[in-house]
Amino acid sequence: MRQQAFYPYTSDLDQYLPTGLKDDIDTEKDKNDLGQLLNGLLLPDKYKLDKSGEIWRDISPETTLEPRWSRISLAPIYIKSLFLDIVSENEYVKLACKRAGQEREWFVSREDISTSRMIVQASKYGFPINTTNASAIVEFLADLEAANLQRLPFQKISSKLGWQKERNGFLWGRNYVSVNGHVSDDTMAHITFKHHADEEAAAEGFKTNGLLEKWIEGIAVAARYPKAMIGFYASFLPVILDIINCPNFVLDYCGLTSGGKTTALRIAASTCGNPGEQSQDSIIYSWHSTKAWVEKYASFINHLPLILDESQLASSPRDIASVLYSVANGRGKGRGHATGFYSVSSWKTVLISSGEKPVVSFTNDGGTKARTLTIEGSPFDKRDMEIKKDIDNINHTLISHYGHAYPIFIQYVMKHQSKWEAWKEEYRQTVYELISSEENAVLGRIADYVAAIQYVASLVHDAFLENETPFPFAYHDVLSDLWQKMRKVEEDLDIAEKAFKAILNWAYAYESSFYGREGLEPCPEMTGRWDHDPNWQFIAFFPEKLKERLTQLGYNSRKVLSEWHTRGWIEDQGNGFTKKVRIKQINSNVYMISIPRNAIDEKLPYHSE
């Protein structure tokens, strides 16, 4: 039996080199160069390296004295690190390969390097592995790990950012905020995120830049505009949603004008990361994303805010409705496979959105609507030169100074863990105070979210005071009438939809008053045009007739029509609420208020013909 030959890569290699390899090494420099080929690991028995880095294996029978060498790799392949995902409890490895003077890496599950069928995937990353040598490489890596278990770095990783198990630490981008309040970069001593390329890109934006003092100056300007500050405070909520037992919800900035909606999103994003939506590592994403991507991203950034801009860029209204439902419920779609079920992804977050129309106009799900706070119009109220100057100042400051608030707030939350139960009770008391006089069920439900924003605002200000960097404004001054504003918005939204359904039901009840309905003759009392064709595309009303009917039903016609227009329930030609409609019975083109078929089918599907 040949003597076992382990081979540490130091300058003193001679006594460890397998038979036949000593002759290949001529100088001390050769030894040192060779010593770097496997990153300082021991070469297990039955293997050798030559000076070119090729790996050879002795395939001779155990009873044979002379080795029989067979090449298994054209370049050195080795394990750099071992990993344990504390969420899934799956194990991973980082493989490396040196070719043409460059090191290539592959972060992969242990399962994928345990079978020849899966390990050939490494060829995509430049590893010299194919179907011919795959089995030999699998065996070599197993032997290499066994010989170096005490030498290989081991690191805990997580497939999610945010709170880790038992809330003893919080992954914020590449930084781990530990229970004692320290913030550390990626090190082996702390948990880090799983090193997949897409996850690295997503995590990269959660970081600090610039100065805390400058960021506070920018936020102080924003504090003059309470609507814009609602998103600011809501961005901190994902950290404590679980702690105070508050559900996920959606905060939606909407309006047709370019009145600072994206600036409001930048203010919110600046609390925890890069708010520059044009940057590669921005944490503001577009609604032009698939539902599957949003679910995956939301699961990864667990306990951090999900920020999506420009809802009108979504592929379809159905996509928006699906995303809202998933985010609000905090769970992905259940999926099965041949032998069981895939684990369902989950998350705790607040979705902060912007767009031209309220996102609730894209869904009929009452539960989703009840989990959405809508802020209509400009977050900065009316536009004038002074306000424009403030908006420019805010944007200029926050693009360069951001991310400082989250580590301060996380550390504060962790240091006060003994108060978490009290926080939960205080939050519930805040909710109770808001809903005690309300009979509307929807208002009662949004009270959870309004109360959460008010409550987290108090904690944020306490955290900055404790950090000796207090804000130069009081949160209760900013949010003093938040509940009244939200009540009015919800009531207006509710009124707009009720009015819409009331008018449509009236139209169906008196459809004979519309040009185009079967058996009708033109008359002065006609209400509008509604084609008899089963594939009709719209119902058009004479403006004065529609306004008169709205008034008779007790609605403010101007406000209702404005809301319908915002939600896309009225077709126009850029001239207010009307468009030209041809009425052949009177041989004339008439300006009318036209409601599209898709909006009608969405709100009254049981009437669809």
C-alpha positions as CSV (number, residue, x, y, z in Angstrom):
1,M,0.0,0.0,0.0
2,R,1.4,3.4,-1.0
3,Q,2.0,6.0,1.7
4,Q,-0.8,8.6,1.9
5,A,0.4,11.9,0.4
6,F,-1.3,15.2,1.5
7,Y,0.3,18.3,0.2
8,P,0.2,21.6,1.9
9,Y,1.0,24.6,-0.3
10,T,4.0,26.1,1.4
11,S,7.6,26.7,0.2
12,D,8.6,23.4,1.8
13,L,6.8,20.8,-0.4
14,D,9.4,18.1,-1.1
15,Q,8.4,15.6,1.5
16,Y,4.7,15.9,0.5
17,L,4.9,15.6,-3.3
18,P,3.5,12.4,-4.8
19,T,5.9,10.2,-6.6
20,G,6.7,11.5,-10.1
21,L,5.9,15.1,-9.4
22,K,9.3,16.1,-7.8
23,D,11.0,15.9,-11.1
24,D,8.6,18.4,-12.6
25,I,9.6,21.1,-10.1
26,D,13.0,22.8,-10.6
27,T,13.1,25.9,-8.4
28,E,11.7,27.3,-5.2
29,K,9.7,29.8,-7.4
30,D,8.0,26.8,-9.1
31,K,7.1,25.5,-5.7
32,N,5.6,28.8,-4.6
33,D,3.7,29.2,-7.9
34,L,2.4,25.7,-7.7
35,G,1.4,26.4,-4.1
36,Q,-1.2,28.9,-5.2
37,L,-3.0,26.7,-7.7
38,L,-5.4,25.2,-5.2
39,N,-5.7,28.3,-3.0
40,G,-3.6,26.8,-0.2
41,L,-5.6,23.5,0.2
42,L,-4.2,20.1,0.8
43,L,-4.1,17.8,-2.2
44,P,-5.7,14.5,-1.2
45,D,-4.2,11.1,-1.8
46,K,-4.3,9.6,-5.4
47,Y,-4.0,13.1,-7.0
48,K,-1.2,15.3,-8.3
49,L,-0.8,18.6,-10.1
50,D,1.8,19.4,-12.7
51,K,3.3,22.9,-13.3
52,S,0.6,23.8,-15.9
53,G,-2.1,23.2,-13.3
54,E,-3.5,20.0,-14.7
55,I,-5.0,17.6,-12.2
56,W,-4.1,14.0,-12.5
57,R,-5.5,11.0,-10.7
58,D,-3.9,7.6,-9.9
59,I,-6.3,5.0,-11.3
60,S,-4.1,2.0,-10.6
61,P,-5.5,-0.8,-8.4
62,E,-4.7,-0.7,-4.7
63,T,-2.5,-3.7,-5.0
64,T,-0.3,-2.1,-7.6
65,L,2.9,-0.4,-6.5
66,E,3.4,1.8,-9.5
67,P,0.9,4.6,-10.0
68,R,-1.0,5.0,-13.3
69,W,-1.8,8.6,-13.8
70,S,-4.9,9.8,-15.7
71,R,-5.6,13.5,-16.4
72,I,-9.0,14.6,-15.0
73,S,-8.8,18.4,-15.5
74,L,-6.9,20.8,-17.7
75,A,-6.9,23.4,-15.0
76,P,-6.9,23.5,-11.2
77,I,-10.4,23.3,-9.7
78,Y,-11.0,23.8,-6.0
79,I,-13.5,24.8,-3.3
80,K,-13.1,28.3,-2.0
81,S,-15.9,28.4,0.7
82,L,-18.7,26.4,2.2
83,F,-22.1,28.0,3.0
84,L,-25.2,27.2,5.0
85,D,-28.5,29.0,4.1
86,I,-30.1,29.7,7.4
87,V,-33.6,30.2,5.8
88,S,-33.8,27.0,3.7
89,E,-31.0,25.1,5.6
90,N,-29.6,24.1,2.2
91,E,-25.8,24.0,1.7
92,Y,-23.8,25.7,-1.0
93,V,-20.2,25.9,-2.1
94,K,-18.2,28.4,-4.1
95,L,-16.0,26.6,-6.7
96,A,-13.1,28.3,-8.4
97,C,-11.0,27.5,-11.4
98,K,-7.7,29.2,-12.6
99,R,-7.4,29.5,-16.4
100,A,-5.3,31.8,-18.4
101,G,-4.1,33.7,-15.3
102,Q,-7.7,34.5,-14.2
103,E,-9.8,33.0,-11.4
104,R,-13.3,32.0,-12.3
105,E,-16.0,31.3,-9.6
106,W,-19.3,29.4,-9.5
107,F,-21.6,29.7,-6.5
108,V,-23.6,26.5,-6.5
109,S,-25.7,24.2,-4.3
110,R,-23.9,21.2,-2.9
111,E,-26.5,19.0,-4.7
112,D,-25.3,20.4,-8.1
113,I,-21.6,19.3,-7.5
114,S,-22.6,15.9,-6.3
115,T,-23.8,14.4,-9.6
116,S,-22.0,14.4,-13.0
117,R,-25.3,15.4,-14.7
118,M,-25.5,18.7,-12.8
119,I,-21.8,19.6,-12.5
120,V,-21.3,20.0,-16.2
121,Q,-23.2,23.3,-15.8
122,A,-19.9,24.7,-14.6
123,S,-18.7,24.7,-18.2
124,K,-20.9,27.9,-18.7
125,Y,-18.5,29.7,-16.3
126,G,-15.3,28.5,-18.0
127,F,-14.6,25.4,-15.9
128,P,-13.0,22.6,-17.9
129,I,-15.8,20.1,-17.1
130,N,-17.7,18.0,-19.6
131,T,-19.5,14.7,-19.8
132,T,-16.2,12.9,-20.2
133,N,-14.6,14.0,-16.9
134,A,-17.7,15.1,-14.9
135,S,-17.7,11.9,-12.7
136,A,-14.0,12.2,-11.9
137,I,-14.4,15.9,-10.9
138,V,-17.3,15.0,-8.6
139,E,-15.2,12.4,-6.9
140,F,-12.2,14.8,-6.7
141,L,-14.2,17.6,-5.1
142,A,-15.5,15.2,-2.5
143,D,-12.0,14.0,-1.7
144,L,-10.7,17.6,-1.7
145,E,-13.4,18.7,0.8
146,A,-12.8,15.7,3.1
147,A,-9.0,16.5,3.2
148,N,-9.6,20.2,4.0
149,L,-12.7,20.5,6.2
150,Q,-10.7,22.4,8.9
151,R,-9.2,24.7,6.3
152,L,-12.2,25.7,4.2
153,P,-13.9,28.9,5.2
154,F,-17.5,28.4,6.4
155,Q,-20.1,31.1,6.2
156,K,-23.8,31.4,7.1
157,I,-25.8,33.0,4.3
158,S,-29.5,33.9,3.8
159,S,-31.7,33.9,0.8
160,K,-33.6,36.9,2.2
161,L,-32.6,40.3,3.4
162,G,-34.2,41.8,6.5
163,W,-34.7,40.1,9.9
164,Q,-32.9,36.8,10.3
165,K,-33.9,33.9,12.5
166,E,-35.1,34.9,16.0
167,R,-34.6,38.6,15.0
168,N,-31.0,38.6,16.3
169,G,-29.7,40.3,13.2
170,F,-30.9,42.2,10.2
171,L,-29.4,41.9,6.6
172,W,-29.5,45.4,5.0
173,G,-27.9,45.0,1.6
174,R,-24.4,43.8,2.0
175,N,-24.4,44.9,5.7
176,Y,-25.3,42.8,8.7
177,V,-26.7,44.7,11.6
178,S,-26.1,42.5,14.6
179,V,-27.9,42.3,18.0
180,N,-25.3,44.5,19.6
181,G,-25.8,47.2,17.1
182,H,-22.7,46.9,14.9
183,V,-22.9,47.3,11.2
184,S,-20.4,45.2,9.3
185,D,-19.5,44.6,5.6
186,D,-19.4,41.1,4.2
187,T,-17.2,39.0,6.6
188,M,-17.1,35.4,7.6
189,A,-18.1,36.4,11.1
190,H,-21.6,37.5,10.1
191,I,-24.5,36.4,7.9
192,T,-24.5,37.6,4.4
193,F,-26.8,37.2,1.4
194,K,-26.6,34.3,-1.0
195,H,-24.3,35.2,-3.8
196,H,-26.4,34.8,-6.9
197,A,-25.9,37.5,-9.5
198,D,-29.4,38.8,-9.5
199,E,-29.5,38.9,-5.7
200,E,-26.2,40.7,-5.6
201,A,-27.6,43.4,-8.0
202,A,-30.8,43.7,-5.9
203,A,-28.8,44.0,-2.6
204,E,-26.3,46.5,-4.0
205,G,-28.7,49.4,-3.8
206,F,-29.3,49.1,0.0
207,K,-26.3,51.2,1.2
208,T,-25.2,54.6,2.5
209,N,-23.8,57.4,0.5
210,G,-22.8,61.0,1.4
211,L,-23.4,62.5,4.8
212,L,-26.2,61.9,7.3
213,E,-26.3,65.6,8.1
214,K,-26.9,66.6,4.5
215,W,-29.6,63.9,4.2
216,I,-31.4,65.4,7.2
217,E,-31.2,68.8,5.6
218,G,-32.9,67.5,2.5
219,I,-35.6,65.7,4.6
220,A,-36.2,68.9,6.6
221,V,-37.2,70.6,3.3
222,A,-39.5,67.7,2.4
223,A,-41.2,68.0,5.8
224,R,-42.9,71.2,4.6
225,Y,-45.1,68.9,2.5
226,P,-47.1,66.4,4.6
227,K,-48.2,64.3,1.6
228,A,-44.7,63.6,0.5
229,M,-43.7,62.7,4.1
230,I,-46.4,59.9,4.3
231,G,-44.2,57.8,2.1
232,F,-41.1,58.8,4.1
233,Y,-42.5,57.4,7.3
234,A,-44.1,54.4,5.6
235,S,-40.7,53.3,4.3
236,F,-39.6,52.5,7.8
237,L,-42.6,50.3,8.6
238,P,-41.4,47.0,7.0
239,V,-38.8,46.7,9.9
240,I,-41.6,46.6,12.5
241,L,-44.6,45.1,10.7
242,D,-44.1,41.7,12.4
243,I,-43.3,43.3,15.7
244,I,-46.5,45.4,16.0
245,N,-48.6,42.8,14.1
246,C,-49.6,45.0,11.2
247,P,-50.4,43.5,7.7
248,N,-48.7,44.4,4.4
249,F,-50.3,47.3,2.6
250,V,-49.9,49.6,-0.5
251,L,-49.3,53.3,-0.5
252,D,-50.2,54.8,-3.8
253,Y,-49.2,58.3,-5.1
254,C,-51.4,59.0,-8.2
255,G,-52.3,61.8,-10.5
256,L,-52.1,62.9,-14.1
257,T,-49.7,65.8,-13.7
258,S,-46.0,65.6,-13.2
259,G,-46.4,67.0,-9.7
260,G,-43.6,65.3,-7.8
261,K,-44.8,61.7,-7.5
262,T,-41.4,60.3,-8.3
263,T,-39.8,62.8,-5.9
264,A,-42.0,61.4,-3.2
265,L,-40.7,57.9,-4.0
266,R,-37.1,59.2,-3.9
267,I,-37.8,60.6,-0.4
268,A,-39.1,57.2,0.8
269,A,-36.2,55.3,-0.9
270,S,-33.5,57.6,0.5
271,T,-34.2,56.2,4.0
272,C,-32.6,52.8,3.1
273,G,-30.8,53.0,-0.2
274,N,-30.1,54.6,-3.5
275,P,-33.1,56.7,-4.6
276,G,-31.8,57.6,-8.1
277,E,-34.1,55.6,-10.4
278,Q,-31.7,56.0,-13.3
279,S,-28.9,54.3,-11.4
280,Q,-28.1,50.6,-12.0
281,D,-28.3,50.0,-8.3
282,S,-31.4,52.1,-7.5
283,I,-34.0,50.5,-5.2
284,I,-36.8,52.2,-7.2
285,Y,-38.0,49.9,-9.9
286,S,-40.5,50.3,-12.7
287,W,-44.0,48.8,-12.8
288,H,-42.8,47.4,-16.2
289,S,-42.0,44.1,-14.4
290,T,-43.5,40.7,-14.4
291,K,-45.5,39.4,-11.4
292,A,-43.0,36.6,-11.0
293,W,-40.1,39.1,-10.7
294,V,-42.0,41.3,-8.2
295,E,-42.8,38.2,-6.1
296,K,-39.1,37.0,-6.2
297,Y,-37.8,40.5,-5.4
298,A,-40.4,41.1,-2.6
299,S,-39.4,37.8,-1.0
300,F,-35.7,38.7,-1.2
301,I,-36.0,42.2,0.2
302,N,-38.1,41.0,3.1
303,H,-38.7,43.7,5.8
304,L,-37.6,46.4,3.4
305,P,-39.8,48.7,1.3
306,L,-40.9,47.7,-2.2
307,I,-40.9,50.8,-4.4
308,L,-42.4,50.7,-8.0
309,D,-42.7,53.8,-10.2
310,E,-45.1,54.6,-13.1
311,S,-48.0,52.1,-12.9
312,Q,-49.1,53.1,-16.4
313,L,-46.0,51.3,-17.7
314,A,-47.3,47.9,-16.5
315,S,-47.9,45.3,-19.3
316,S,-51.6,45.1,-18.5
317,P,-54.1,46.0,-15.8
318,R,-54.3,42.4,-14.9
319,D,-50.6,42.4,-14.0
320,I,-51.1,45.3,-11.6
321,A,-54.1,43.6,-10.0
322,S,-52.1,40.4,-9.5
323,V,-49.1,42.2,-8.0
324,L,-51.3,44.2,-5.6
325,Y,-53.0,41.0,-4.5
326,S,-49.7,39.1,-3.9
327,V,-47.9,42.0,-2.2
328,A,-50.9,42.8,0.1
329,N,-51.2,39.1,1.1
330,G,-47.5,38.6,1.5
331,R,-47.3,35.2,-0.2
332,G,-46.4,33.9,-3.6
333,K,-48.4,31.5,-5.7
334,G,-48.3,27.9,-4.5
335,R,-46.8,25.5,-7.0
336,G,-46.4,21.7,-7.1
337,H,-44.1,19.2,-8.7
338,A,-44.1,15.5,-9.4
339,T,-43.3,14.5,-5.9
340,G,-44.7,17.2,-3.7
341,F,-44.9,21.0,-3.3
342,Y,-42.4,23.8,-3.8
343,S,-42.1,26.0,-0.7
344,V,-44.2,29.2,-1.0
345,S,-42.3,32.5,-0.9
346,S,-43.4,35.0,1.7
347,W,-42.6,38.6,2.7
348,K,-43.4,41.5,4.9
349,T,-43.3,44.9,3.2
350,V,-45.0,48.1,2.2
351,L,-45.4,48.7,-1.5
352,I,-44.9,52.4,-2.3
353,S,-46.2,53.1,-5.8
354,S,-46.8,55.9,-8.2
355,G,-48.8,56.3,-11.4
356,E,-51.3,58.4,-13.3
357,K,-54.3,56.4,-12.1
358,P,-55.0,55.0,-8.6
359,V,-53.8,51.4,-8.6
360,V,-57.1,50.4,-7.0
361,S,-58.8,51.2,-10.3
362,F,-57.1,48.1,-11.8
363,T,-58.6,45.6,-9.4
364,N,-62.1,44.5,-8.3
365,D,-60.8,42.6,-5.2
366,G,-62.3,44.3,-2.2
367,G,-59.6,43.0,0.2
368,T,-56.8,44.5,-2.0
369,K,-58.6,47.9,-2.2
370,A,-59.0,47.9,1.6
371,R,-55.2,47.4,1.9
372,T,-54.4,50.5,-0.2
373,L,-53.9,54.0,0.9
374,T,-54.3,56.4,-2.0
375,I,-52.7,59.9,-2.2
376,E,-54.2,61.8,-5.1
377,G,-52.7,64.8,-6.8
378,S,-49.3,66.3,-6.3
379,P,-47.5,65.3,-3.1
380,F,-46.3,69.0,-3.1
381,D,-49.8,70.5,-3.4
382,K,-49.9,73.4,-5.9
383,R,-47.0,74.1,-8.1
384,D,-45.2,77.5,-8.0
385,M,-41.6,78.6,-8.3
386,E,-40.9,78.4,-4.6
387,I,-42.2,74.8,-4.5
388,K,-40.3,73.9,-7.6
389,K,-37.1,75.2,-5.9
390,D,-37.8,73.0,-2.9
391,I,-38.4,69.9,-5.1
392,D,-35.1,70.6,-7.0
393,N,-33.3,71.0,-3.6
394,I,-34.7,67.8,-2.3
395,N,-33.8,65.8,-5.4
396,H,-30.3,67.3,-5.6
397,T,-29.6,66.5,-2.0
398,L,-31.1,63.0,-1.8
399,I,-29.4,61.7,-5.0
400,S,-26.1,62.2,-3.2
401,H,-26.9,61.6,0.4
402,Y,-28.9,58.5,1.4
403,G,-29.2,55.3,3.2
404,H,-28.1,56.5,6.7
405,A,-31.5,56.3,8.3
406,Y,-32.1,52.5,8.2
407,P,-29.1,51.3,10.2
408,I,-29.9,54.0,12.8
409,F,-33.5,52.8,13.0
410,I,-32.7,49.1,13.0
411,Q,-30.2,49.5,15.8
412,Y,-32.8,51.4,17.8
413,V,-35.4,48.7,17.3
414,M,-32.9,46.0,18.3
415,K,-31.7,47.9,21.4
416,H,-35.3,48.2,22.6
417,Q,-36.4,44.6,22.2
418,S,-37.7,44.6,25.7
419,K,-40.3,47.2,24.6
420,W,-41.7,45.3,21.6
421,E,-44.8,44.0,23.4
422,A,-45.5,47.5,24.7
423,W,-45.1,48.9,21.1
424,K,-47.7,46.3,19.9
425,E,-50.2,47.4,22.5
426,E,-49.6,51.1,21.9
427,Y,-50.1,50.6,18.2
428,R,-53.4,48.7,18.7
429,Q,-54.5,51.5,21.0
430,T,-53.8,54.0,18.2
431,V,-55.9,52.0,15.8
432,Y,-58.7,51.8,18.3
433,E,-58.7,55.6,18.8
434,L,-59.1,56.1,15.0
435,I,-61.9,53.6,14.4
436,S,-63.9,54.0,17.6
437,S,-66.3,56.4,15.8
438,E,-66.2,54.8,12.4
439,E,-68.9,52.5,10.9
440,N,-67.5,52.1,7.5
441,A,-65.7,48.8,7.3
442,V,-63.1,50.0,4.7
443,L,-62.2,53.0,6.8
444,G,-61.9,50.7,9.8
445,R,-59.4,48.5,7.9
446,I,-57.2,51.4,6.5
447,A,-57.0,52.7,10.1
448,D,-54.5,49.8,10.7
449,Y,-52.2,51.4,8.1
450,V,-52.7,55.1,9.1
451,A,-52.1,54.2,12.7
452,A,-49.0,52.3,11.7
453,I,-47.6,55.3,9.9
454,Q,-48.3,57.6,12.8
455,Y,-46.8,55.1,15.3
456,V,-43.6,54.4,13.3
457,A,-43.1,58.1,12.9
458,S,-42.8,58.5,16.7
459,L,-40.3,55.6,16.8
460,V,-38.2,57.1,14.0
461,H,-37.9,60.5,15.7
462,D,-37.0,58.7,19.0
463,A,-34.3,56.7,17.2
464,F,-32.7,59.9,15.8
465,L,-33.0,61.7,19.1
466,E,-31.2,58.8,20.8
467,N,-28.6,58.8,18.0
468,E,-28.0,62.5,18.9
469,T,-29.0,63.5,15.4
470,P,-32.6,64.8,15.9
471,F,-34.8,66.0,13.1
472,P,-35.4,69.7,13.1
473,F,-39.2,69.2,12.9
474,A,-41.8,67.3,14.9
475,Y,-43.6,64.3,13.3
476,H,-47.0,65.2,14.8
477,D,-46.8,68.6,13.0
478,V,-46.3,66.7,9.7
479,L,-49.0,64.1,10.3
480,S,-51.5,66.1,12.3
481,D,-54.4,65.6,10.0
482,L,-53.3,62.4,8.3
483,W,-56.4,60.4,9.3
484,Q,-58.8,63.1,8.1
485,K,-57.0,63.3,4.7
486,M,-57.1,59.5,4.3
487,R,-60.8,59.4,5.3
488,K,-61.6,62.0,2.7
489,V,-59.7,60.2,0.0
490,E,-61.3,56.9,0.7
491,E,-64.7,58.5,0.8
492,D,-64.1,60.2,-2.5
493,L,-62.9,56.9,-4.1
494,D,-65.9,55.1,-2.7
495,I,-68.2,57.8,-4.0
496,A,-66.7,57.8,-7.5
497,E,-67.2,54.1,-7.8
498,K,-70.7,54.2,-6.4
499,A,-71.6,57.0,-8.8
500,F,-70.1,55.0,-11.7
501,K,-72.2,51.9,-11.0
502,A,-75.3,54.0,-10.4
503,I,-75.0,55.7,-13.8
504,L,-74.3,52.3,-15.5
505,N,-77.3,50.7,-13.9
506,W,-79.4,53.7,-14.9
507,A,-78.2,53.3,-18.5
508,Y,-79.1,49.6,-18.6
509,A,-82.5,50.4,-17.1
510,Y,-83.2,53.1,-19.7
511,E,-81.2,51.8,-22.7
512,S,-84.0,52.7,-25.1
513,S,-83.0,56.3,-24.6
514,F,-79.7,55.8,-26.5
515,Y,-79.2,56.1,-30.2
516,G,-78.3,52.6,-31.6
517,R,-80.5,50.5,-29.4
518,E,-83.0,48.4,-31.4
519,G,-86.3,49.9,-32.4
520,L,-85.6,53.5,-31.5
521,E,-86.3,56.6,-33.4
522,P,-84.4,59.9,-33.0
523,C,-85.9,62.2,-30.4
524,P,-84.9,65.3,-28.4
525,E,-84.8,63.4,-25.2
526,M,-82.1,61.0,-26.2
527,T,-79.3,60.3,-23.6
528,G,-76.5,59.3,-25.9
529,R,-75.2,56.6,-28.2
530,W,-75.0,52.9,-27.4
531,D,-74.6,50.6,-30.4
532,H,-76.8,47.5,-30.6
533,D,-73.9,45.4,-32.0
534,P,-73.0,42.7,-29.5
535,N,-69.4,43.9,-29.8
536,W,-70.2,47.5,-28.9
537,Q,-67.2,49.4,-27.6
538,F,-68.5,52.2,-25.5
539,I,-71.6,54.0,-24.0
540,A,-71.5,57.7,-24.9
541,F,-73.5,60.3,-22.9
542,F,-74.5,63.8,-23.9
543,P,-72.5,65.8,-21.2
544,E,-75.5,67.8,-19.9
545,K,-77.6,64.7,-19.6
546,L,-75.0,62.8,-17.6
547,K,-74.2,65.8,-15.3
548,E,-77.9,66.3,-14.7
549,R,-78.4,62.7,-13.8
550,L,-75.4,62.7,-11.4
551,T,-76.8,65.8,-9.7
552,Q,-80.2,64.1,-9.4
553,L,-78.5,61.1,-7.7
554,G,-76.9,63.5,-5.2
555,Y,-73.3,63.6,-6.6
556,N,-71.0,66.5,-7.3
557,S,-70.7,65.9,-11.1
558,R,-67.5,67.9,-11.5
559,K,-65.6,65.9,-8.8
560,V,-67.1,62.6,-9.9
561,L,-66.2,63.1,-13.6
562,S,-62.7,64.2,-12.6
563,E,-62.2,61.0,-10.6
564,W,-63.6,58.9,-13.5
565,H,-61.1,60.6,-15.8
566,T,-58.2,59.9,-13.5
567,R,-59.1,56.2,-13.3
568,G,-59.4,55.9,-17.0
569,W,-63.2,55.3,-17.0
570,I,-63.7,58.1,-19.6
571,E,-62.2,58.3,-23.1
572,D,-61.2,61.7,-24.2
573,Q,-59.2,63.5,-27.0
574,G,-57.2,65.8,-24.8
575,N,-60.0,68.3,-24.4
576,G,-61.3,67.6,-21.0
577,F,-63.9,64.8,-20.4
578,T,-65.3,64.6,-24.0
579,K,-64.5,63.1,-27.4
580,K,-66.2,63.4,-30.8
581,V,-68.7,60.7,-31.4
582,R,-70.6,60.1,-34.7
583,I,-74.4,59.8,-34.4
584,K,-75.5,58.6,-37.8
585,Q,-79.2,59.0,-37.0
586,I,-78.8,62.8,-36.9
587,N,-75.8,62.8,-39.3
588,S,-73.6,64.7,-36.9
589,N,-70.4,64.5,-34.9
590,V,-71.1,65.4,-31.3
591,Y,-68.8,66.0,-28.2
592,M,-69.9,63.3,-25.7
593,I,-68.7,61.7,-22.5
594,S,-67.7,58.2,-23.6
595,I,-67.2,55.3,-21.2
596,P,-65.2,52.4,-22.6
597,R,-66.6,48.8,-22.7
598,N,-63.6,47.4,-20.7
599,A,-64.3,49.8,-17.7
600,I,-68.0,48.8,-17.8
601,D,-67.3,45.1,-17.9
602,E,-64.9,45.5,-15.0
603,K,-67.4,47.1,-12.7
604,L,-70.6,45.5,-13.9
605,P,-69.5,42.1,-15.4
606,Y,-73.0,40.6,-14.9
607,H,-74.4,43.1,-17.5
608,S,-71.8,42.3,-20.2
609,E,-73.5,41.2,-23.4
